[in-house]
Amino acid sequence: MREDEEHEWTVRPGSGGPGGGSPDRRPRVIVVGAGVAGMATGAYAQMNGMRSRIFEKHVLPGGCCTAWARDGYIFDYCIEWLIGTAPGNEAHRIWRELGALDGKSVTHFDMFNRVTDEDGRSVMFYNDPGRLEAHLLSVSPVDAPLIRSFCRDLRRFADIELYPFLTAPALRSVGERAALLRTVLPAFRLFWRTAATPMHTFADRFRDPLLRRAFRNVFFQDPEGFPLLPYLFNMAAAHRRNAGFPQGGSLGLARSIEDRYTGLGGSVSYRSKVRRILVEGDRAIGIELANGRRYYADHVVAACDGHTTLRTLLEGRYSSPRIDRLYGELLQERGTLFPAVVSVFAGVRGGLGEDTAHSTTYLLPERDAARLPGALQSSLVVQLRSHYSDGFAPPGHSVIHCTYFSDFAFWKELRGRDRKAYWALKRQVAAFVREFLERHRPGIAERIEVLDVASPATTHRYTGNLDGSILAWKAFSDADDVASAVVGKDRMRLPGLAGFSMAGQWVGLGGLIRAASTGRFAVQYLCDEWGLPFTARESLAREPWHPGRLGRLPRLDRRDARLGQEVSGA
């Protein structure tokens, strides 16, 4: 950024409405956080004639949508599937506006997940309803009525396109609301029934014990509390090729959005931790960084951890009944936040064989589950990440990603109390994963060159996300309706505080498309407030993607490298 442009951001906005402090009279918007929501906010602000600047404490964009490097390997942390990879729907349009898929191929899988029990029996959750039905009937003919019921519903969902992400709820026109009703009403009974039927209740009706357990783990691990609807919706999306994996993965998605944002004239300041939001006369006027520097704008959007925003950046001074319930009562209830995860990456010399299942949930016996520190469930997910996209490993090498839901408090307490014990436990996790992979893929242990463990404490340290949760509020929990009201009724604002909005998963629920849409909504609400027509346009960039566009990747912690060497013996 040029010196004169930097100086402009240090000058308070003048009087006379938005843009009063800018030489070109363009309103200035500061965004806290360069995650997907923050960059979407910035991109749409630029498209609508505003001047925006994003401040990010890390050295990379993306927040949890990220990756890091180890000895030539790229460990992709976030995306398992991305809604909106097929043309012709609102989710896809948003990704095209943000440049997220520019020049990229998309990998599609025939199955959503495989679940394997302790005895080696497996269930393949194919996305094609016919293929899934035939397979499930071969596993348990006695459960035919329930199997056919599930697959019949899956076929119906495959015919439904419902992605209401383009217009903020409070700003939808009569025509948009009517179009939404035309989609919902014919399938209302299907939506109502599948949303009212908990997956656990449905799964318990199977007579085959493997199916009872397998259906709970379609989404790799059991999210607990989900009804049937999201399983059917996402499997149907995958069947329509609308839930694929974009080339470049998580950080590739973030880098593409960053390119789009900066190409529109926006600026990201990295290594810029925001200490507080500046408020005068109940109006947000700018931010103060940890180094004491202050920057000013007509509007501030916090696209970062919600708890940090409310309790630290705003010092607990502003709230609302809904926010109080969301970040008070509901925060203490079990099951309102998505659990944190432990991630173990393995960099492997050579290929991964002929296994066609890109993802497998292994249901563990008690002796194995007991060896996973802080585990919340008796399962381990193993994903062959080299099947997802090119560029994650050097030529002739492969990457495997293993995860399990884990208790953030366990890891936080241990790390705070005894750092040596914390690192010793990470080594134990890595040793178990190496042994487990050898058990299921004989000969792989001697080919593992790198092992890398990220705990829930790691996630919290690098992103600031409350309790190390990657996806924030859980859909279909008590938090769902409250968060929806914050977006639709409160317009992502806090009563009594002007010049301020919140965006991201901490107001719009989990998922990348939801995060991106809250950035769009934030700018739509701003345009409505300032009397500006909202506009958005698709990116025209089509240069083929290549791994070099990820840029220089950081190492999360130097000791992680030693961890891999100690465990692998390299």
Buried (B, 14 or more C-beta within 10 A) or exposed (E): EEEEEBEBBEEEBEEEEBBBBBEEEBBBBBBBBBBBBBBBBBBBBBBBBBBBBBBBBBEBBBBBBBBBBBBEBBBBBBBBBBBBBBEEBBBBBBBBBBBBBBBBBBBBBBBBBBBBBEEEBBBBBBBBBEBBBEBBBEBBEEBEEBBBBBBEBBBBBBEBBBBBBBBBBBBBEEEBEEEBEEEBEEBEEBBEEBBEBBBBEBBEEBEBEBBBBBBBBBBBBBBBBBBBBBBBBBBBBBBBEBBBBBBBBBBBBBBBBBBBBBEBBBBBBEEBEBBBBBBEEEBBBBBBBEEEBBBBBBBBBBBBBBBBBBBBBBEEEBBBEBBEBBBEEBBEEEBBBBBBBBBBBBBBBEEBEEEEBBBBBBBBEEEBBEBBBBBBBBBBBBBBBBBBBBBBBBEEBBBBBBBBBBBBBBBBBBBEEEEEEBBEBBBBBBBBBBEBBBEEBEEBBEBBBBBBBBBBBBBBBBBBBBBBBBBBBBBBBBBBEBBBBBBBEBBBBBEEBBBBBBBBBBBBBBBBBBBBBBBBBBBBBBBBBBEBEBEBEBBEEEEEBEBEBBEEBEEBBEEBBEBBBBBBEE
